[in-house]
Amino acid sequence: MFTGIIETTGVISAIKETGTNKDFFIKSPITKELKIDQSVAHNGVCLTVVNIDEAGEIYQVTAIHETLQKTNLNALSIGSEINIERCMPVNGRFDGHIVQGHVDDTAICTSITDENGSWLITFTIAQPHQQKLIVDKGSITINGISLTVVKSIENTFSVAIIPYTWEHTNLKHLSVGDAVNIEFDIIGKYVSKMLAR
């Protein structure tokens, strides 16, 4: 389980295709602290560490075909910066919200507005029926980042980004037309399913 508070970022140093899977080799400041078989969120996607190089600089994770189809990981290339978060320790604090690392879908960035101290980013979702899972002032995870929804209307929603988040995540590289991974609030998903019954 994660909280959506990004611990650091990593850079893709190599990508290897094996069948329909992709192995990503990631250079990160926390590589020396990782262990094989550990779960780590990459742009909000929970992946297992399968190898660490002898120097402790680069680690490897594998994304299967379904993950590649459902997330923006398939668009990563060598040099791409990704958001990284390790699982929350039992004695940790919930500074964000409950994040599973199970991406629900992608959303497309439609606008980025500099608010002279913050940034307002708007996204369009692909599946209109998911709009009920997005509520004003509710939580949503974008590329693994726990954020608060500013406004949700029709097939779009917006979030406000403070300077710290802008500088310490890969949102600063975002452009209009880019796809981001989104995970809806787990509590909202459970409530929606119960009401549907």
N, C-alpha and C positions, 0 to 999 in steps of 0.2 A: 504494500500500500504506500502511496505517495501523498504529498500535500500540495504539489504545484508550486513549491518554492524552489526555483532553479538554483542548484548548488554551484554550477560552473558551466562552461561551454567546452566543446571539443571540436576538433577539426578532422574531417575525413581524409585519411592519408592514402588509402587504397580501397578498391572495391573489387571483389571477386565473385563472378557468377558461377553457381554450381546447379545445373538443372534449372529449376524455376526459382531457386533461392538466391539471395545475395548475401555475401559476407562483407561486413563493413569493418575496416580497420581504423580505429579512432585514437588520435593523440589527445591526451587530456591531462591537466594538472593533477588529477586524482587517480591516475592509472596505478601508481604504486600502492594505493590503499585498497584497490579492488581485489576480489578473489574470483577464481573460476567457479561457475555455477551461481554467481550472484545476479540478482535482478536489478537492472538499472533502466530508468526511463530516458529515452532518446526522442526529443521533440514530442514527449508525451506517450511514446510507445514503449511498453515494458519488453525488454529484450534481455536474454541471458548472456553473461560473459562466458565465452567458450575457450578463450586463450588469451594469454598475456605474454608479450615478448620478454626476453631475458633481461633487457635493459629496464623494464618496468615503465616504458614510455607509451607503448601502443597496445591496445587491447582489441579483441575481435568479438563481434556479435553477429548472429545470423538472423535474417528476416525471411520468413517463408512467403510463398506466392500470395496467400490470402492477405497477409500483412502489407505486402507491397501494393496490392490492389486497393486496399482500403485506406491507406495513409499517403503522406507525401514523401515517404522514404524512397520511393522509386525515382523521385526527381533529384535525389542527392547526387552530387558528383565530387570528385577529388577537390578538396579545398573548401567544401561546404562547412559552415559552422552550425553545430547542433546544440540544443539545450540539454543539459544532463542533470538528473536528480537520482540519488540513491534512495532506497526505501527508507521510510521513517523508522527510527529506532523506537523500541517500546516506551522508553522514557523521554521521547521527543515531544515537541510542542506542535500543535496544529496551527501554524501561522497562515496556512492557506485554507484548503477544504479537502474533503476525502476524494482522492484521485486514485483510480485503479490502474491506470496505465493501459486501459483497453479503449482505444480510439473508436468513437462511434462513426465518424465520417470526416470528410474534409469540407472546408468552406473556402470561398474565393474572396480575396481582398478586393474591395471595390473603391475604397478611398482612404487616404492618409492625410489628415489635416493637422498642421502644426498649430497648436493652440497657445504658443508663446509661453511655454512652461510645462506643457504636456502635449501628448499626441492623441487625437481621436481617430480610431481606426474602425472602418465599417466593413462587414463581411456579408456575403450572400450564401445561404445554405442551399444545397442541391435538392433536398427533400422537404417540401412544404409542411408535411405532417409533423416534422420535428420541431416546428416553431413553438409548439405547446410546451416543450422542454426548456425553453429559454424565457426567463422572466426578468423584468426590469429590477435592477439591484441584486439579482441572484448571481450565483457563481457559475463560471464556465472555464474550461481548460483549453487554452490555445497553445499549440506546440509545447505542451507540458506546463504552461504557466497558468497558475490560478489567478483569474481575473474576474472583475465585477462587471456585469452587463449594465451599460448606461441606458440603452434603449433597444427594445425589440419590437419590430413592426414588419408585417407581411413576411417576406422571406429574408429579411436582413436583421442584423443586430450590430451594435457598436460597443466598443470598450475604450476606456481612457487609460493611457500609459504614462506613468510618472517617469521622470528622467532616470532614476536608478534602474528601473526595469528595462528601459530603452537601452541603456549602456551595457547592462550585464546579461542580456539575452540576445537571441538572433533576430528579434523584431526590428532592430535597426537596419537590417538588410532587406526587409520586406518591401516588395513593390506591388503596385496595383496589378491584379491578374494572377498573383501567386496563390498557391493552395496552402492552407495550414491545416494541421490536425486539430480536431475538436473532440472533446469528451464532455458530455453533458453531466450535470450534477446527478450523482447516483441516487440521492434521495428523491429528486424529481422523477427519475426514471421508474423507481419503485412505486411512487404515488400514482403516476400515469398508468402503470400496468394494473394496479389495483382498481382504479376508477374505471378502466376499460372492461373489467369483469362485471 
